[in-house]
Amino acid sequence: MNLRLLFLVTGFIIFLSVNIYSQVPRGIVKEGLKIQSKILGKEVRYTIYLPDDYETSSRYYPVVYMLHGYTDNDIAWIQFGEANATADEGIAQREIPPMILVMPDGGVSWFINNYNDSVNYEDFFFKEFIPYIESHYRILTEKRYRAIAGLSMGGYGALVYALKHPDMFSSCVAFSAAVFTDKEIIDMQDDVWKKGLGLGNAFDPSLEGKDRITKQFKDNNPLYLFKTLDINKIKSVRYYIDCGDNDFLYRGNSALHVLLRDLDIPHEYRVRGGIHSWVYWRSGLLNGLKFIGETFH
């Protein structure tokens, strides 16, 4: 093939790809929406993705609650993760069923009730946020049609929510979950504990070394929860764990996989080439949604 012909073929392929992509029905993204929370004493932002036929149909849809990482907010999954584009293409190709994606702003709360009850985000999420969302949008409200997903801090939150509220979710997808072993917590530098990872926001910034392994820490650590909670309730949720081979959170995710194997808890565990980055999470999101979609089907 001569050079001119190669350029023509390459150009045609690019043109065809762009044309096909442009014809994919686009869902609706609404950002900057707000809910007034009595529990948190403030307004909380959220972003929502609605399938392309939402406003022209009367059907009800399954839902995925997607939690963001530390220092991100409710628009991160759209702005950096391109979750809407992934969902559009997955739905168009019939790789996933039409679904609603809901992305709340969790701030730096770690999505739990913190050590002194000054920020009870978990209470807000289950007592105010889910009831509000599922009464304002056409959502199927059975456990079977509700899933939780997240990355980093949000991956941690997704696991904690699925474990502590197994009656609420059919599946849980955790990307690069911020799960730490006791040794990692004990050895963690003070500035990392307080600000770098902000764990002090949830578990008390004044604690050092072994004193960080409190009852509250154990009650909100997947490595403890999988061992202490009702095994049959735990197994009622399907788990998908994905962490890059060069991610700084590899220890906790690996320990989690080993623990689940030892406890004979079914789960999918993926290790791909990559680091703690949006490139990694974007490339894995479709498979995570397909895993969730299997339950929705």
C-alpha positions in Angstrom: 0.0 0.0 0.0 1.5 3.4 -1.0 1.6 6.3 1.3 -1.2 8.2 -0.3 -3.6 5.2 -0.1 -2.6 4.7 3.5 -3.6 8.3 4.3 -6.9 7.9 2.5 -7.8 4.6 4.3 -6.7 6.1 7.7 -8.8 9.2 7.1 -11.8 7.2 6.1 -11.6 5.0 9.2 -11.3 8.1 11.4 -14.3 9.7 9.6 -16.3 6.6 10.0 -15.5 6.3 13.7 -16.4 9.9 14.4 -19.6 9.6 12.4 -20.7 6.5 14.2 -19.9 8.1 17.6 -21.9 11.2 16.7 -24.9 9.1 16.0 -24.9 7.5 19.5 -28.0 8.8 21.4 -26.8 11.1 24.2 -28.2 11.0 27.7 -29.1 14.0 29.8 -26.6 15.4 32.3 -27.8 17.8 35.0 -25.1 19.4 37.2 -25.3 21.6 40.2 -28.6 20.3 41.5 -29.1 20.7 45.3 -30.9 19.0 48.1 -31.4 20.7 51.5 -30.1 18.4 54.3 -31.4 18.7 57.8 -28.8 16.1 59.0 -25.8 18.0 57.6 -27.4 21.4 58.1 -26.6 22.6 54.6 -27.4 22.2 50.9 -25.7 19.2 49.2 -25.0 19.3 45.5 -25.5 16.3 43.2 -25.2 15.5 39.5 -27.4 13.1 37.6 -27.2 11.3 34.3 -30.5 10.3 32.7 -30.7 7.9 29.7 -31.5 9.5 26.3 -35.2 8.4 26.3 -35.9 9.5 29.9 -37.9 12.6 28.9 -39.8 10.9 26.1 -40.8 7.7 28.0 -42.7 6.7 31.1 -40.5 3.8 32.1 -38.7 3.4 35.4 -34.9 2.8 35.5 -32.4 1.0 37.6 -29.9 3.3 39.4 -26.2 3.4 40.2 -25.0 5.8 43.0 -21.4 6.8 42.1 -19.1 8.2 44.8 -16.1 10.4 43.9 -12.6 10.5 45.3 -10.9 12.7 47.9 -10.9 16.4 47.0 -13.2 15.8 44.0 -16.9 16.6 43.9 -20.2 15.6 42.3 -19.2 16.5 38.7 -15.9 14.6 38.7 -17.3 11.4 37.3 -18.6 13.4 34.4 -15.9 16.0 33.9 -12.9 13.7 34.3 -14.5 10.2 34.2 -16.7 10.8 31.1 -19.2 8.5 32.7 -22.0 9.9 30.6 -20.2 9.0 27.3 -19.4 5.5 28.6 -23.0 5.0 29.6 -24.3 6.4 26.2 -22.1 4.0 24.2 -22.7 1.1 26.5 -26.5 1.5 26.2 -26.4 2.1 22.4 -24.3 -1.1 21.9 -26.6 -3.0 24.3 -23.7 -3.8 26.5 -25.5 -2.4 29.5 -29.2 -1.7 30.2 -30.4 1.9 30.3 -29.7 3.2 33.8 -29.6 6.4 35.9 -26.3 7.5 37.4 -26.5 9.6 40.5 -23.3 11.4 41.8 -23.6 13.2 45.2 -21.0 15.6 46.5 -19.4 14.0 49.5 -16.8 16.7 50.2 -14.0 15.2 52.2 -16.3 13.2 54.5 -15.2 9.7 53.5 -18.9 9.2 53.1 -19.3 8.0 56.7 -20.5 9.4 60.0 -17.3 10.9 61.4 -15.7 10.4 64.8 -17.5 13.1 66.7 -20.8 13.1 64.8 -20.2 16.6 63.5 -20.6 15.3 59.9 -23.0 12.4 59.6 -22.8 11.9 55.9 -23.8 8.2 56.0 -27.1 9.1 57.8 -27.7 11.8 55.2 -27.1 9.4 52.3 -29.6 6.8 53.5 -32.1 8.8 55.4 -32.4 11.8 53.1 -30.5 11.5 49.8 -31.7 8.1 48.5 -35.3 8.8 49.5 -35.2 12.2 47.8 -33.7 10.9 44.5 -36.0 7.9 44.3 -39.1 10.0 44.9 -38.1 12.7 42.4 -37.0 10.5 39.5 -38.5 7.4 37.8 -36.3 4.8 39.5 -37.0 1.2 40.3 -36.7 1.1 44.1 -36.0 -2.6 44.7 -32.6 -3.8 45.9 -32.2 -5.7 42.7 -32.2 -2.5 40.7 -29.9 -0.4 42.9 -26.1 -0.5 42.9 -23.3 1.5 44.5 -19.9 2.3 42.9 -17.0 4.6 43.6 -13.3 5.3 43.2 -10.6 5.9 45.8 -12.3 7.5 48.8 -15.6 6.7 46.9 -14.5 3.1 46.4 -14.0 2.8 50.1 -17.4 4.4 50.7 -19.1 2.0 48.2 -17.7 -1.0 50.0 -18.7 0.4 53.4 -22.2 1.1 52.2 -22.7 -2.3 50.6 -21.4 -4.1 53.7 -23.4 -2.1 56.3 -26.5 -1.8 54.2 -26.6 -5.1 52.2 -30.4 -4.8 51.9 -30.1 -1.7 49.8 -27.7 -2.8 47.0 -27.5 -5.7 44.6 -23.9 -5.0 43.5 -20.9 -2.9 44.5 -18.1 -1.8 42.2 -15.0 -0.3 43.8 -12.1 1.2 41.8 -8.8 1.7 43.6 -10.7 1.6 46.9 -9.0 3.5 49.7 -8.8 0.5 52.0 -5.8 0.4 54.4 -4.3 -2.3 56.5 -3.8 -1.6 60.2 0.0 -1.4 59.7 -0.5 1.3 57.0 -2.7 3.3 59.3 -0.3 3.0 62.2 2.7 3.9 60.2 1.1 6.7 58.2 2.8 10.1 58.4 0.9 12.6 60.5 0.6 15.1 57.7 -0.8 12.4 55.4 -3.3 11.3 58.1 -4.5 14.9 58.6 -4.3 16.5 55.2 -2.7 14.3 52.5 -5.5 11.7 52.6 -7.7 13.5 55.1 -8.5 10.4 57.1 -8.4 12.5 60.2 -11.6 14.2 59.0 -13.4 10.9 59.6 -11.4 9.3 62.3 -9.9 12.1 64.5 -6.9 14.2 63.3 -5.3 14.1 66.8 -4.7 10.4 66.8 -1.3 8.8 66.2 0.1 5.3 65.7 -1.9 2.5 67.3 -4.4 4.9 68.8 -5.9 5.3 65.3 -7.2 1.7 65.3 -10.4 2.7 67.2 -13.7 1.0 67.4 -15.1 3.6 64.9 -12.2 2.8 62.5 -12.9 -0.9 62.7 -16.7 -0.4 62.3 -16.0 1.4 59.0 -13.1 -0.7 57.6 -14.0 -3.3 55.0 -11.2 -5.5 56.2 -13.0 -5.8 59.5 -16.5 -5.6 58.3 -16.1 -8.6 56.0 -15.0 -10.7 59.0 -17.6 -9.5 61.5 -20.9 -9.0 59.7 -23.5 -11.6 58.8 -21.9 -13.7 56.0 -25.2 -14.5 54.4 -26.2 -10.8 54.1 -22.7 -10.0 52.8 -23.1 -12.6 50.1 -26.4 -11.1 48.9 -24.3 -8.3 47.3 -22.1 -8.9 44.2 -18.6 -7.3 44.5 -16.3 -6.1 41.8 -12.8 -4.8 42.9 -10.4 -3.2 40.4 -7.0 -1.7 41.3 -4.0 -0.8 39.2 -0.8 -2.8 39.6 1.1 0.5 40.3 -1.6 2.1 42.4 -0.3 3.3 45.8 -3.4 1.6 47.3 -2.5 -1.9 46.1 -1.8 -3.3 49.6 -5.3 -2.8 50.9 -7.0 -4.0 47.7 -4.7 -7.1 47.6 -5.4 -7.8 51.3 -9.1 -7.4 50.6 -9.0 -9.9 47.8 -7.0 -12.5 49.9 -9.5 -12.0 52.7 -12.5 -12.6 50.5 -10.9 -15.7 49.0 -10.2 -17.0 52.5 -13.8 -16.3 53.6 -15.1 -17.9 50.4 -17.0 -14.7 49.4 -17.7 -14.6 45.7 -16.2 -11.5 44.0 -14.5 -10.3 40.8 -11.0 -9.0 41.3 -9.2 -7.1 38.6 -5.6 -5.9 38.4 -4.7 -4.0 35.3 -1.6 -2.0 34.3 -2.0 1.5 35.7 -1.8 4.0 38.5 -4.2 6.0 40.6 -5.5 8.1 37.8 -8.6 9.0 35.7 -7.0 7.3 32.7 -7.2 4.0 34.7 -10.7 4.5 36.0 -12.2 5.7 32.6 -10.8 2.6 30.9 -12.4 0.3 33.5 -15.7 2.0 33.9 -17.6 0.1 31.2 -16.7 -3.3 32.6 -17.8 -2.1 36.0 -21.2 -1.0 34.6 -21.5 -4.3 32.7 -21.0 -6.1 36.0 -23.7 -4.1 37.5 -25.9 -4.5 34.5 -25.8 -8.3 34.8 -27.8 -7.9 38.0 -30.2 -5.3 36.6 -31.0 -7.7 33.7 
